[in-house]
């Protein structure tokens, strides 16, 4: 199974996910949204699968620094536009495989996902 992990290289949570994957011998491709960006189609897919409320990282400083009008009355379209313009607002990490989409990093959840491998 091909795994891609999306995020930002210097994020502490990303580093924990990389360490976990490497420690369990799980190969992955890394997609850095800061360097490579992310397409509207990919964000739309994630939002349709998980809900834009989970894909948009509202807890981070990038979101909190946005003007009130950008943060208010959010819709999926508005959230996607914010995330395209500010990739730091995308939840990290996003782990994607053939039949897997996992948002965030929890070691116990990764263990469940990869238990059958």
VMD Tcl script that draws the C-alpha trace (Angstrom):
set ca {
  {0.00 0.00 0.00}
  {1.32 3.43 -0.95}
  {1.08 5.96 1.85}
  {1.42 9.70 1.44}
  {1.73 11.93 4.45}
  {0.82 15.58 3.91}
  {2.00 18.40 6.11}
  {4.81 20.81 6.87}
  {8.30 19.46 7.49}
  {9.13 21.50 10.59}
  {5.87 20.86 12.45}
  {6.40 19.02 15.76}
  {3.38 16.78 15.18}
  {4.69 15.88 11.74}
  {8.04 14.94 13.27}
  {6.24 12.59 15.69}
  {4.35 10.98 12.81}
  {7.56 10.56 10.75}
  {9.30 8.99 13.75}
  {6.39 6.61 14.35}
  {6.19 5.52 10.70}
  {9.95 5.04 10.41}
  {10.10 3.20 13.74}
  {7.49 0.75 12.46}
  {9.19 0.26 9.10}
  {6.37 1.88 7.12}
  {7.42 3.47 3.85}
  {5.73 6.70 2.88}
  {5.93 9.62 0.49}
  {5.96 13.09 2.02}
  {4.06 16.00 0.46}
  {5.05 19.34 1.99}
  {2.18 21.77 1.47}
  {4.42 24.74 2.13}
  {6.75 23.83 -0.76}
  {4.42 21.95 -3.10}
  {1.06 23.48 -2.27}
  {-2.16 21.52 -2.36}
  {-4.82 21.51 -5.03}
  {-8.39 22.65 -4.64}
  {-9.43 19.19 -5.86}
  {-7.44 17.45 -3.11}
  {-8.80 19.76 -0.41}
  {-12.33 19.26 -1.73}
  {-11.87 15.48 -1.63}
  {-10.65 15.58 1.99}
  {-13.45 17.94 2.99}
  {-16.06 15.69 1.40}
  {-14.64 12.64 3.18}
  {-13.98 14.13 6.62}
  {-15.77 17.48 6.68}
  {-14.09 20.85 6.20}
  {-14.36 21.46 9.94}
  {-11.82 18.69 10.56}
  {-9.51 19.57 7.66}
  {-9.23 23.25 8.61}
  {-6.84 23.77 11.54}
  {-8.59 26.48 13.53}
  {-6.38 25.94 16.58}
  {-3.20 27.16 14.94}
  {-1.80 30.68 15.01}
  {-2.20 31.18 11.25}
  {-5.97 30.85 11.52}
  {-6.21 32.92 14.69}
  {-4.25 35.77 13.05}
  {-6.77 36.04 10.21}
  {-9.10 39.03 10.25}
  {-12.51 38.44 11.82}
  {-14.29 38.54 8.46}
  {-12.10 35.68 7.19}
  {-12.86 33.54 10.25}
  {-16.60 34.23 10.44}
  {-19.44 32.55 8.55}
  {-17.21 29.78 7.27}
  {-18.44 27.44 4.57}
  {-16.59 24.63 2.84}
  {-15.77 26.91 -0.12}
  {-14.48 29.68 2.14}
  {-12.44 27.21 4.23}
  {-10.86 25.70 1.10}
  {-9.95 29.17 -0.18}
  {-8.31 29.97 3.18}
  {-6.35 26.70 3.15}
  {-5.15 27.20 -0.43}
  {-3.93 30.69 0.46}
  {-2.43 29.59 3.79}
  {-1.38 25.91 3.77}
  {-0.48 26.21 7.48}
  {-4.24 26.19 8.11}
  {-4.53 22.58 6.90}
  {-4.67 19.92 9.63}
  {-1.39 18.10 10.08}
  {-0.55 15.44 9.32}
  {-2.95 14.03 6.78}
  {-2.15 10.41 6.07}
  {-3.62 9.08 2.85}
  {-3.56 5.57 1.43}
  {-5.69 3.59 -1.01}
  {-8.53 3.18 1.50}
  {-7.22 5.35 4.34}
  {-7.59 8.99 5.24}
  {-6.41 9.89 8.72}
  {-6.26 13.46 10.02}
  {-3.89 14.29 12.84}
  {-1.47 12.01 14.64}
  {-2.30 9.65 17.47}
  {0.11 6.72 17.93}
  {-2.69 4.36 18.96}
  {-4.69 5.22 15.83}
  {-1.69 4.67 13.56}
  {-1.13 1.31 15.29}
  {-4.74 0.34 14.45}
  {-4.37 1.45 10.84}
  {-1.20 -0.52 10.26}
  {-1.97 -3.57 12.44}
  {-2.99 -5.72 9.48}
  {0.20 -5.05 7.56}
}
mol new
graphics top color blue
foreach p $ca { graphics top sphere $p radius 0.5 }
foreach p [lrange $ca 0 end-1] q [lrange $ca 1 end] { graphics top cylinder $p $q radius 0.2 }
display resetview
